Amino acid sequence: MQTAILNILTLIHFLAMAGLALYGIHRIWMIRCRHNCSFAPLETADFSESDLPVVTVQVPLYNEPRVTARIIDAVAVFAWPADKLEIQVLDDSDDETRTITEERAVYWASKGKNIRVIRRNRRIGYKAGALAAGLEQASGDFIAVFDADFVPGPDFLKNTLPYFAEKDIGMVQARWGFLNTNYSWLTRLQSLLLSAHFGIEHAVRCGRGLFFNFNGTAGVWRKTTIESAGGWQSDTVTEDLDLSYRAQLAGWRFVYLHHEEVPSELPVTLADFRCQQERWAKGAIQTARKLLPRIMSASLPLSVKIEAAAHLLANCCWVFGFLATLTLYPVLINRIGIGVYQMLWIDVPLFLFTGGAVLTYYLLHALRSGLKRSLFVLPLLPAASIGLAPFFSLAVLKGMLQKGGVFARTPKFGVLNNLRERTWRPLVLRHSLVNILSNLVLFIYMLLPVFFSTSRETWPALPFLCLFPFGFLLIILCDLQESIAGWIRL
């Protein structure tokens, strides 16, 4: 019986590793395509002043007192005729943000700007509901959307609207920049991950005519695109990804502008980063459940279908990684008879192929993009991934079983790169005790393979095996530090 269980766990382990290997192969394909990617110039419109279209700028807000004034002031000074610019502040807040939005709206209205604050009695549908409510009242032919933590430049509309010259272009997405990259190791790591998402994934998908997504902010939609695709819907927690795929299924094309950067703020606490990533992981799987059957049955090129599946199901790798971690110790015990050194010929190369492919992906991107300072945090990526995998795996499972859910807002602190200006404190402790205890149990469990290897004097395997408890320890220490800061604040 024990042997049978160990055999099953061994099978699960290598199936999970195979899933991770497929992800690694996809990363290698992406970086290769990016190296060879050339963008054909798109036709752009040369508008005269009288031909400029009416644009509605939507700013969805929910309890963002530290950054609300900044984003309203930024969109109010867009270089666009005042009579052809409508600003909607979609404010669902129930805190002091309401006062700030009213003050800034009154100020800019006195300057001749067409700005309105739109409020709802109930926060139904969260961000998707707010955008839908604003769209019903929007007078613009094009809809630009900005989250509260973004700071678009005055020429944003001038730089993006010309790409709608081709009538089948439904959305134009700008690249995210980051105001606080150098704030901490966590923000540096996020900057590396997200810059690769735009600089490689978006660039390749756009350049090769594959489906890609609006990122929820820093983009412009043709209003008829949103309406023809079924509008904003809240049955997933990633309404932007959902609408993007529905619009492209309806025949609309998207454009990614790598040269147009819109600065934004990265989450500065591990709790907020984890919450954001859990929502993205859950929402991507919900979107896959909802739309993959339609995508696979549609009259689309096979390459589009394969890449859409790879994109929407990518977060399953968190489950693969967590399963591979949990089954590592049973696999070591089960395969003891073939010799530990012989095992290294299979396990270590497989690990290097999976994890090594991902590290190479980000390494080459960092070198290509001049993100050399981010290279110092790159070694933390596999450890942090191990420590966060349990939480993201749970989010993936929720996405498989649930529709919709609470849209957990990522708090913004208005933090920039100055490392000494840390006057903020975490305002909400998100299940910190549960998180710490669960990772503590996993940390202790992952010490068993280390002790096993030490007892057998298999010294070459130790660096690899030590990575797993270190990953859980890293997240435990971060959670402890933030919890203590939160307790002091309270």
C-alpha positions as CSV (number, residue, x, y, z in Angstrom):
1,M,0.0,0.0,0.0
2,Q,2.8,2.4,0.9
3,T,4.6,1.6,-2.3
4,A,1.5,2.2,-4.3
5,I,1.0,5.7,-2.7
6,L,4.6,6.6,-3.3
7,N,4.3,5.5,-6.9
8,I,1.3,7.7,-7.4
9,L,3.0,10.7,-5.8
10,T,6.0,10.1,-8.0
11,L,3.8,10.1,-11.1
12,I,2.1,13.4,-9.9
13,H,5.5,14.9,-9.3
14,F,6.8,14.2,-12.8
15,L,3.5,15.2,-14.5
16,A,3.7,18.5,-12.6
17,M,7.3,18.9,-13.8
18,A,6.2,18.2,-17.3
19,G,3.7,21.0,-17.0
20,L,6.4,23.3,-15.8
21,A,8.6,22.2,-18.7
22,L,5.9,23.1,-21.2
23,Y,5.8,26.6,-19.6
24,G,9.6,26.8,-19.9
25,I,9.5,25.9,-23.6
26,H,6.8,28.6,-24.1
27,R,9.1,31.1,-22.5
28,I,12.0,30.1,-24.7
29,W,9.7,30.4,-27.8
30,M,8.6,33.9,-26.6
31,I,12.1,35.2,-26.2
32,R,13.1,33.8,-29.6
33,C,10.1,35.4,-31.3
34,R,10.9,38.7,-29.6
35,H,14.4,38.6,-30.9
36,N,13.2,38.1,-34.4
37,C,10.1,40.3,-34.1
38,S,9.7,43.1,-36.5
39,F,6.6,45.4,-36.5
40,A,5.0,46.4,-39.7
41,P,4.2,50.1,-39.6
42,L,0.5,50.7,-39.1
43,E,-1.5,53.3,-40.8
44,T,-2.1,56.3,-38.6
45,A,-4.6,59.2,-38.9
46,D,-3.3,62.7,-39.3
47,F,-6.2,64.6,-37.6
48,S,-6.8,68.2,-38.1
49,E,-8.1,70.2,-35.2
50,S,-11.6,70.1,-36.5
51,D,-11.5,66.4,-37.2
52,L,-10.4,65.3,-33.7
53,P,-12.9,62.7,-32.2
54,V,-14.6,63.2,-28.9
55,V,-12.9,61.2,-26.2
56,T,-14.2,60.1,-22.8
57,V,-11.6,59.5,-20.1
58,Q,-12.8,57.2,-17.4
59,V,-11.0,57.1,-14.0
60,P,-12.5,54.4,-11.8
61,L,-11.8,55.0,-8.1
62,Y,-12.4,53.2,-4.8
63,N,-10.9,54.6,-1.6
64,E,-7.7,56.1,-3.2
65,P,-7.1,59.2,-1.1
66,R,-3.3,59.3,-1.7
67,V,-3.4,59.3,-5.5
68,T,-6.8,60.6,-6.5
69,A,-5.8,64.2,-7.0
70,R,-2.7,63.2,-9.0
71,I,-4.6,61.1,-11.6
72,I,-7.4,63.7,-12.0
73,D,-4.9,66.5,-12.5
74,A,-3.0,64.4,-15.0
75,V,-6.0,63.6,-17.3
76,A,-7.4,67.2,-16.9
77,V,-4.3,68.6,-18.7
78,F,-4.5,66.3,-21.7
79,A,-3.5,68.1,-24.9
80,W,-6.9,67.7,-26.5
81,P,-9.6,70.3,-27.2
82,A,-11.7,71.0,-24.2
83,D,-15.0,70.7,-26.2
84,K,-13.9,67.2,-27.3
85,L,-12.7,65.8,-24.0
86,E,-15.1,64.4,-21.4
87,I,-13.7,63.2,-18.0
88,Q,-15.7,60.8,-15.9
89,V,-14.5,60.2,-12.4
90,L,-16.2,56.9,-11.5
91,D,-16.0,57.2,-7.7
92,D,-17.4,54.3,-5.7
93,S,-15.5,55.4,-2.6
94,D,-16.8,55.6,0.9
95,D,-13.9,57.4,2.6
96,E,-12.2,60.8,2.2
97,T,-11.6,60.1,-1.5
98,R,-15.1,61.5,-2.1
99,T,-14.1,64.9,-0.8
100,I,-10.9,65.0,-2.9
101,T,-12.8,64.0,-6.1
102,E,-15.4,66.8,-5.6
103,E,-12.7,69.4,-4.9
104,R,-10.6,68.5,-8.0
105,A,-13.8,68.2,-10.2
106,V,-15.0,71.7,-9.1
107,Y,-11.5,73.1,-9.7
108,W,-11.1,71.8,-13.2
109,A,-14.7,72.6,-14.1
110,S,-13.9,76.2,-13.2
111,K,-11.1,76.0,-15.8
112,G,-13.5,75.0,-18.5
113,K,-13.0,71.2,-18.4
114,N,-15.9,68.9,-19.0
115,I,-15.5,66.8,-15.8
116,R,-18.1,64.8,-13.9
117,V,-18.1,62.7,-10.8
118,I,-20.3,59.6,-11.3
119,R,-21.4,57.7,-8.2
120,R,-23.5,54.6,-7.7
121,N,-25.7,53.7,-4.8
122,R,-24.2,50.2,-4.6
123,R,-20.8,48.9,-5.8
124,I,-22.4,46.2,-8.0
125,G,-19.9,44.6,-10.3
126,Y,-17.0,46.4,-8.8
127,K,-14.7,48.0,-11.4
128,A,-16.6,46.4,-14.3
129,G,-19.9,47.8,-13.0
130,A,-18.4,51.3,-12.6
131,L,-17.0,51.2,-16.2
132,A,-20.3,50.0,-17.5
133,A,-22.3,52.7,-15.7
134,G,-19.9,55.3,-17.0
135,L,-20.1,54.0,-20.6
136,E,-23.9,54.4,-20.6
137,Q,-23.4,58.1,-20.1
138,A,-20.3,58.6,-22.2
139,S,-20.5,61.0,-25.1
140,G,-17.1,60.0,-26.6
141,D,-16.5,57.8,-29.6
142,F,-13.3,56.5,-27.8
143,I,-12.9,55.6,-24.2
144,A,-9.6,56.0,-22.4
145,V,-9.3,54.2,-19.0
146,F,-6.8,55.0,-16.2
147,D,-6.5,53.5,-12.8
148,A,-5.8,55.8,-9.9
149,D,-2.1,54.9,-9.6
150,F,-1.2,55.9,-13.2
151,V,0.2,59.2,-14.3
152,P,-0.3,59.6,-18.1
153,G,1.5,62.4,-19.9
154,P,-0.3,65.3,-21.6
155,D,0.3,63.9,-25.0
156,F,-1.2,60.5,-24.3
157,L,-4.3,60.9,-26.5
158,K,-2.3,62.6,-29.3
159,N,0.0,59.6,-29.3
160,T,-2.6,56.8,-29.2
161,L,-5.7,58.0,-31.1
162,P,-4.0,58.1,-34.5
163,Y,-3.7,54.3,-34.5
164,F,-7.4,54.0,-34.8
165,A,-7.2,55.1,-38.5
166,E,-7.8,51.5,-39.5
167,K,-11.5,50.8,-38.8
168,D,-11.0,47.3,-37.3
169,I,-8.7,48.5,-34.6
170,G,-10.7,48.2,-31.4
171,M,-8.1,48.9,-28.6
172,V,-4.7,50.5,-28.2
173,Q,-2.6,49.6,-25.2
174,A,0.3,51.6,-23.9
175,R,3.2,50.1,-21.9
176,W,3.3,50.5,-18.2
177,G,6.2,52.3,-16.6
178,F,7.0,52.3,-12.9
179,L,7.4,55.2,-10.5
180,N,8.8,53.2,-7.6
181,T,10.9,50.5,-9.2
182,N,13.9,51.1,-6.9
183,Y,11.8,51.3,-3.7
184,S,12.6,47.7,-2.5
185,W,13.6,44.3,-3.7
186,L,9.9,43.5,-4.2
187,T,9.2,46.4,-6.4
188,R,12.4,45.7,-8.5
189,L,11.2,42.1,-8.9
190,Q,7.7,43.3,-10.0
191,S,9.2,45.7,-12.4
192,L,11.2,43.0,-14.0
193,L,8.2,40.6,-14.3
194,L,5.8,43.3,-15.6
195,S,8.2,44.9,-18.0
196,A,8.8,41.4,-19.6
197,H,5.0,41.0,-19.9
198,F,4.8,44.1,-22.0
199,G,8.2,44.1,-23.7
200,I,8.1,40.4,-24.7
201,E,4.6,38.9,-24.4
202,H,2.6,41.9,-25.7
203,A,5.2,42.7,-28.3
204,V,5.2,39.1,-29.7
205,R,1.5,38.6,-29.6
206,C,0.8,41.9,-31.2
207,G,3.6,41.5,-33.8
208,R,2.4,38.0,-34.8
209,G,-1.3,38.8,-35.0
210,L,-2.1,36.7,-31.8
211,F,-4.7,37.6,-29.2
212,F,-3.5,39.8,-26.3
213,N,-5.2,41.8,-23.6
214,F,-6.0,45.2,-22.5
215,N,-4.4,45.6,-19.1
216,G,-7.2,47.4,-17.4
217,T,-5.6,50.8,-17.6
218,A,-3.4,53.0,-19.8
219,G,-5.3,52.1,-22.9
220,V,-8.0,53.4,-25.3
221,W,-11.0,51.6,-26.6
222,R,-13.3,52.3,-29.5
223,K,-16.7,52.6,-27.9
224,T,-18.4,50.5,-30.5
225,T,-15.8,47.7,-29.8
226,I,-16.9,47.5,-26.2
227,E,-20.6,47.5,-27.1
228,S,-20.3,45.0,-29.9
229,A,-18.4,42.6,-27.7
230,G,-21.0,42.5,-25.0
231,G,-19.8,45.3,-22.7
232,W,-18.1,45.1,-19.4
233,Q,-19.1,42.0,-17.4
234,S,-18.3,41.0,-13.8
235,D,-18.5,37.2,-14.0
236,T,-14.7,37.2,-13.8
237,V,-12.5,39.3,-11.5
238,T,-10.4,40.2,-14.6
239,E,-13.0,42.1,-16.6
240,D,-10.2,43.6,-18.8
241,L,-8.9,40.2,-19.9
242,D,-12.5,38.9,-20.4
243,L,-13.6,41.8,-22.6
244,S,-10.3,41.7,-24.6
245,Y,-10.8,38.2,-25.7
246,R,-14.5,38.7,-26.4
247,A,-13.6,41.7,-28.6
248,Q,-11.0,39.9,-30.5
249,L,-13.3,36.9,-31.0
250,A,-15.8,39.5,-32.5
251,G,-13.1,40.4,-35.1
252,W,-11.5,43.5,-33.6
253,R,-7.7,43.9,-33.8
254,F,-5.6,45.3,-30.9
255,V,-2.5,47.4,-31.1
256,Y,0.3,47.5,-28.5
257,L,2.5,50.7,-28.3
258,H,5.8,49.8,-26.7
259,H,7.1,53.4,-27.2
260,E,4.2,55.0,-25.3
261,E,4.9,54.6,-21.6
262,V,2.5,55.5,-18.8
263,P,4.1,55.6,-15.3
264,S,2.4,53.7,-12.5
265,E,2.9,52.7,-8.9
266,L,3.8,49.1,-8.0
267,P,2.4,47.5,-4.8
268,V,4.9,48.1,-2.0
269,T,3.9,45.4,0.4
270,L,4.0,41.7,-0.1
271,A,0.4,41.4,1.2
272,D,-0.8,43.8,-1.5
273,F,1.3,42.2,-4.2
274,R,0.0,38.8,-3.2
275,C,-3.6,40.0,-3.2
276,Q,-3.2,41.5,-6.7
277,Q,-1.6,38.4,-8.1
278,E,-4.3,36.1,-6.6
279,R,-7.0,38.2,-8.4
280,W,-5.1,38.0,-11.7
281,A,-4.6,34.2,-11.3
282,K,-8.2,33.6,-10.4
283,G,-9.6,35.9,-13.1
284,A,-7.4,34.4,-15.9
285,I,-8.7,30.9,-15.1
286,Q,-12.3,32.2,-14.9
287,T,-11.8,33.7,-18.3
288,A,-10.4,30.5,-19.6
289,R,-13.4,28.6,-18.4
290,K,-15.7,31.1,-20.0
291,L,-14.1,31.7,-23.3
292,L,-11.7,28.9,-24.2
293,P,-14.5,26.7,-25.6
294,R,-15.6,29.5,-27.9
295,I,-12.0,30.2,-28.9
296,M,-11.3,26.6,-29.8
297,S,-14.5,26.3,-31.9
298,A,-14.0,29.6,-33.7
299,S,-12.7,30.0,-37.2
300,L,-9.3,31.1,-36.1
301,P,-5.7,30.1,-37.1
302,L,-4.3,27.3,-35.0
303,S,-1.5,29.5,-33.8
304,V,-4.0,31.9,-32.3
305,K,-5.8,29.1,-30.5
306,I,-2.7,27.6,-29.1
307,E,-1.3,30.9,-27.8
308,A,-4.7,31.9,-26.3
309,A,-4.7,28.6,-24.4
310,A,-1.1,29.1,-23.3
311,H,-1.9,32.7,-22.2
312,L,-5.2,32.0,-20.3
313,L,-3.9,28.8,-18.6
314,A,-0.4,30.0,-17.7
315,N,-1.4,30.4,-14.1
316,C,-1.9,26.6,-13.8
317,C,1.9,26.5,-13.4
318,W,1.4,27.7,-9.9
319,V,-0.4,24.5,-9.2
320,F,2.2,22.4,-11.0
321,G,4.9,24.1,-9.0
322,F,3.2,23.6,-5.7
323,L,2.5,19.9,-6.5
324,A,6.1,19.4,-7.5
325,T,7.2,20.9,-4.2
326,L,4.8,18.8,-2.0
327,T,5.8,15.6,-3.7
328,L,9.6,16.1,-3.7
329,Y,10.2,14.3,-0.4
330,P,8.1,11.2,-1.2
331,V,9.8,11.0,-4.6
332,L,13.2,11.1,-3.0
333,I,12.2,8.2,-0.7
334,N,10.5,6.2,-3.5
335,R,13.5,6.4,-5.8
336,I,16.2,5.7,-3.2
337,G,16.8,2.3,-4.7
338,I,18.2,3.7,-8.0
339,G,20.8,5.7,-6.2
340,V,20.8,9.4,-5.4
341,Y,23.6,10.3,-7.7
342,Q,21.8,8.6,-10.6
343,M,18.6,10.6,-9.7
344,L,20.6,13.8,-10.1
345,W,21.1,13.0,-13.8
346,I,17.3,13.2,-14.2
347,D,16.0,15.6,-11.6
348,V,18.6,18.4,-11.7
349,P,18.6,18.7,-15.5
350,L,14.8,18.7,-15.5
351,F,14.7,21.4,-12.8
352,L,17.3,23.5,-14.7
353,F,15.3,23.1,-17.8
354,T,12.1,24.3,-16.2
355,G,13.4,26.9,-13.7
356,G,16.4,27.7,-15.8
357,A,14.3,28.5,-18.9
358,V,12.3,31.0,-16.9
359,L,15.4,32.6,-15.3
360,T,17.0,32.8,-18.8
361,Y,13.8,34.5,-20.1
362,Y,14.0,37.3,-17.5
363,L,17.8,37.5,-17.7
364,L,17.8,38.1,-21.4
365,H,14.9,40.6,-21.1
366,A,16.8,42.5,-18.3
367,L,19.9,42.7,-20.4
368,R,18.1,43.7,-23.6
369,S,16.0,46.4,-21.8
370,G,18.8,47.9,-19.7
371,L,17.3,46.7,-16.4
372,K,20.7,45.8,-15.0
373,R,19.8,46.8,-11.4
374,S,17.0,44.2,-11.5
375,L,19.5,41.5,-12.1
376,F,20.4,41.6,-8.4
377,V,16.9,40.4,-7.4
378,L,16.6,37.8,-10.1
379,P,18.0,35.0,-7.9
380,L,15.1,35.7,-5.5
381,L,12.6,34.9,-8.2
382,P,12.6,31.1,-7.8
383,A,12.6,31.3,-4.0
384,A,9.7,33.8,-3.9
385,S,7.8,31.7,-6.5
386,I,8.1,28.7,-4.2
387,G,6.9,30.6,-1.2
388,L,4.0,32.2,-3.0
389,A,2.9,29.1,-4.9
390,P,0.4,27.9,-2.2
391,F,-1.5,31.1,-2.3
392,F,-1.6,31.5,-6.0
393,S,-2.5,27.8,-6.5
394,L,-5.5,28.3,-4.2
395,A,-6.6,31.3,-6.3
396,V,-6.3,29.1,-9.5
397,L,-8.5,26.5,-7.9
398,K,-11.1,29.1,-6.9
399,G,-11.1,30.3,-10.5
400,M,-11.9,26.8,-11.6
401,L,-14.8,26.5,-9.3
402,Q,-16.3,30.0,-8.9
403,K,-17.7,32.8,-11.1
404,G,-16.9,36.4,-10.3
405,G,-16.0,37.3,-6.7
406,V,-14.9,40.3,-4.7
407,F,-12.6,42.7,-6.7
408,A,-10.0,43.3,-4.0
409,R,-8.5,46.7,-4.7
410,T,-4.7,47.0,-4.5
411,P,-4.0,49.9,-2.1
412,K,-2.0,52.9,-3.4
413,F,0.3,54.9,-1.2
414,G,1.7,57.5,-3.6
415,V,5.2,56.0,-2.9
416,L,8.1,56.9,-5.2
417,N,11.7,55.7,-5.3
418,N,13.1,57.5,-2.3
419,L,13.9,54.7,0.1
420,R,13.9,57.0,3.1
421,E,10.4,58.2,2.7
422,R,8.6,55.3,4.3
423,T,5.9,57.1,6.2
424,W,3.2,54.6,5.2
425,R,2.2,51.5,7.1
426,P,0.0,48.6,6.0
427,L,-3.5,49.6,6.8
428,V,-5.0,46.2,6.6
429,L,-3.5,42.9,7.7
430,R,-4.8,40.3,5.2
431,H,-4.9,37.0,7.0
432,S,-1.3,37.5,8.1
433,L,-1.4,34.9,10.9
434,V,-2.9,32.2,8.7
435,N,-0.3,33.0,5.9
436,I,2.6,32.8,8.3
437,L,1.5,29.6,10.0
438,S,0.7,27.8,6.7
439,N,4.1,28.7,5.3
440,L,5.8,27.8,8.6
441,V,4.3,24.2,8.3
442,L,5.6,24.0,4.7
443,F,9.0,25.4,5.7
444,I,9.4,22.6,8.3
445,Y,8.2,20.0,5.8
446,M,10.6,21.1,3.2
447,L,13.5,20.7,5.6
448,L,13.0,16.9,5.4
449,P,14.5,16.6,1.9
450,V,17.5,18.6,3.2
451,F,18.0,16.3,6.2
452,F,17.5,13.3,3.9
453,S,20.2,14.5,1.5
454,T,22.5,15.4,4.4
455,S,22.2,11.9,6.0
456,R,23.1,10.3,2.8
457,E,25.9,12.8,2.2
458,T,24.5,13.8,-1.2
459,W,26.2,17.2,-1.0
460,P,25.6,18.2,-4.7
461,A,21.9,18.1,-4.2
462,L,21.9,20.4,-1.1
463,P,21.8,23.8,-2.9
464,F,18.8,22.6,-5.0
465,L,17.0,21.2,-2.0
466,C,17.7,24.2,0.3
467,L,16.0,26.5,-2.2
468,F,12.5,25.1,-1.1
469,P,12.7,25.9,2.6
470,F,14.4,29.2,1.8
471,G,11.5,30.2,-0.4
472,F,9.0,29.6,2.4
473,L,11.2,31.3,4.9
474,L,11.6,34.4,2.7
475,I,7.8,34.8,2.5
476,I,7.4,34.2,6.3
477,L,10.0,36.9,7.1
478,C,8.3,39.4,4.8
479,D,4.9,38.7,6.3
480,L,6.3,39.0,9.8
481,Q,7.9,42.3,9.0
482,E,4.7,43.7,7.5
483,S,2.6,42.4,10.3
484,I,4.8,44.0,13.0
485,A,4.6,47.3,11.0
486,G,0.9,47.0,10.9
487,W,0.5,46.2,14.6
488,I,2.7,49.3,15.4
489,R,0.4,51.4,13.1
490,L,-2.7,50.1,14.8
